[in-house]
Amino acid sequence: MGETSSKARRRVGRPPAGARAGEKVKDYPQLSIRVPEDARKKLQAMSQITGRPQWRVINDAIECYFRERSETERQTIEDLMRSPRGLVFSVAN
């Protein structure tokens, strides 16, 4: 019994799985979107093939799309993200 008390205790359950150390996915804001059926199936297939959760596949896709933008667009996006007013969402027709 003395041997187990000297070892570091392992936490029970799955480790936090957030994008950064110590983050928990359950603490992330939720997003609900509508996509065509083929896009949903493609996301499910990519998740299954890569063994990554769907939220990580989507996050990677957003990062890839961001990197493909021009420097001006990336700077504008970063400025909007830092804006004290926050992002303003509008619905375009």
N, C-alpha and C positions, 0 to 999 in steps of 0.2 A: 504494500500500500504506500510506503514511503516513496517509491519510484514514480508513481503517477502524480503525487503532489508536487514533485520537483519539476515536472515537465510543464511547459506552457499549456494552458487549457485551450482547446479548440472550441470555437463557437458552434452551437448547434444550428443546423439549417444551412441554407445556401448563403454564400457571401453576397454582399451588395453588388449589384450588376449595373451600376450607372456608367455614364460615359467617362467620368473622372473618379479617381480614388475617393472612397467614402460616400459617394452619392448613391441614392437609392432610386430605382426607377419609379417606385410608387409615389415618390415625392415630386416627380416631374408633372407639369401641367398636361392635361389631356387635350387631344386634338381630334376632332371628328370631321372627316371629309367624305365626299362622295367621289368615287372614281368609276370609270367603266369596268365592266366585269373582267375584261382581258387584263387590265392593269392590276386588279386585285389578285387574279390568278398568277400573274407574273411575279408579283411581290411575294405571294405564298411560296411559289416555286423557288425563287432566289433565296428566301429565308431557309427553306428546307435543304437546298443544295449546299449552301454555305455554312449551315448550322448556326446561323446568327439570328437573333430575334428580329421581327419585322421592324421594330423601331430603329434598330441599328442600320438596317438596309436603307430605310428612308433617310436617316440622319446622314449616312454616307452619300446618298444621292444629292441631298441638299448641299453638302460641302463640295461635291464635284461640280454641281451647277454654279455655285458661288465662285469657284476657282476659274471657271470658264468665262466669267464676265470680264469686261474691260476693267482696267484699273480705276477709271472714273466711276463706273457702276459699283465696284466693290467698295470704294471710298464712300459713296453715297449711302450704300447699305449699312456700312459700319457707323456712319454719322447718325442715321436713323435709329440704329440700335442703341446708341448712347444718348439720344435726345432725352432731355428731362421731361418733355411732354409725352414721351413714348411714341409708339407707332400709331398712326391714324389709319384706320381701315375704312375703305369705302367700297361700295358695290358699283361696279361699272356695268352698264347695259350694253 
